[in-house]
């Protein structure tokens, strides 16, 4: 029983980490595009 619980917890953690990673990547891309736009507007 404990092995199944641990396996389930690991799967849930992996899903959470994948979602966090995707959000992080999206945030970085948004920041980068915003920075590019501001830089081009200044030129």
Buried (B, 14 or more C-beta within 10 A) or exposed (E): EEEEEEEEEEEEEEEEEEEEEEEEEEEEEEEEEEEEEEEEEEE
